[in-house]
Amino acid sequence: MSFNNLDTLYRQVIMDHYKNPRNKGAIEDGSVTIDMNNPTCGDRIHLTLDVEDGLVKEAKFDGEGCSISMASASMMTQVIKGQTVDTALNMSGIFSDMMLGKEYDDSIDLGDIEALQGVAKFPARIKCATLAWKAMEKGVKEEE
């Protein structure tokens, strides 16, 4: 597949998650609740997780922001559900490395998240893409 076709596909995946977010809402009795914002551009997220015995049983988000931040939150909640907290934190590290243009462990399937690889070319947008991930990290570490 040519680079232009791949870039177009990635844009379509991002816009699909932005227009049709997965796991939008809140978990009423979530064990982890965290609010974060990106004051640089105004993105904000309210993330709730149901973590039980070290397993992320459910993940939901609400908020407002640019297509990158909201699509990333949708993708993140999808990929961490059913994972252990340790695996979710590992995925967050991999995603962070991807966003910084570093070598990263590609042995773990990140699903649609790979569509955000191109964000690394736009340093001002990296905080948008990582907002939900940083919220998840902060939330589960406070829960411990």
N, C-alpha and C positions, 0 to 999 in steps of 0.2 A: 504494500500500500504506500503510495507516495506521501511525502510530508504534508502537502496541502490537503490531501484527503483525510489524513490522520488528524490534522489541525481542525478541520471542519467537523469531523466526528466528535472530537473532544469538546468543541464549542457546543455542539448539539446536546451532548451528555450534560454539560454544565447548565445549559438553559433548561433542559428537562427537569433537573433537580430544583432549579430556581422556581420554575413555574408550577411544578407539581412536587412540592417537597414531601419527602418521606418522613414519617415519625414527627410530624408537626403537632404541637400541643404540649401538655404537661402531664406528669404522672402525679396524681393526687397524693399518694402516700410514698413518694419516692424517698429513698434513703439518702440520696445525694441531690442537693439543689444548689445551683451556682448561677450567679448573674455576673456577666462580664461585658465590658464594652471596649471599643477601639475609639478613643477620643479623637484620633487623627481624622477619621472619616465618618464617625457617627454610627458605625455598626454596633449593635447590641444583641446579646443572646441571653436567654434564660434556659438553662439546661437542667433537666431532671433525669436521674438514673435510678433504677431499682437494682441495687447490688445486694446479693445474698450469697453468703458463703464464698466470697471471692469471685462471683460470677455476675456479669452484667446481664441481668434478665430482661431489662427493658431500658430504652433510651429515647427521650423525646426532647424537642427543643421548640422554643418560640423566640421571636425577636424580629428585628428589622435591620436591613442593611443592603449592601450591594449584592449583585448576583453571585459573586465569588464567595462571600462569607455565608450566605444562606445555602448555596449549593454544597459548600464544604460541610456545613452542619448536617444537612440532609444525608450526605454520603457517609459522614462519620457515624451518625446514629445507626445507620444501616449496617455498617461493617463491624461495629463493636458489640452489637447485640449477640448474646450467646457466647461471648468470649470471656476468658478470665480477665480480671483487672490487670494482671501482669502482661497478658497478651495485648490488651487495649493500650497500655502504656508503651509497650514495645512498638506497636503500630504508630503511636503518636511520635515516637522518636524517629521512626523510618520516614514518616510524612514530613517531619521537620527537616530532616536531612535532604529529602527530595526538594522541598521549598527553597533550601539554601544552595541548591545545585551541587550538593556533595554526593559522593558515592553512597548508595544505600542498599540495604538487604532487600533484594527483590524475590526472595524465596517465599515470602508471605504474600498471599493474594489480597491486595487492597481494593479489589473490585473497581468501581467507577472512579475511585479517588485518583487513579492514574491520569484521569482527564485533566487534573489540575497541575500537571507537570509544567505546563507552559507559563504558569504564574511566576515561576522562578526568574523569568526574564524581566519581570516588572517588580523591582524591590519594594515599591510603595504598596503593592497589593499583597505581599506576603503576610502581613499582619491580618488582612481580611481573611485569607485562606486558613490561617492557623488559629483564629479566635476560638472556634468551637473546641478544637483540640486542647488549647491551653485551659479552657474552662473545664474540660473533662479531667485533665491532669490535676488541676487545682482541687476539684471536687473530690476525686477519689483519694487524693493524698490527705485531705482534711478528714475524710471519713475513717481513715485507718486508726 
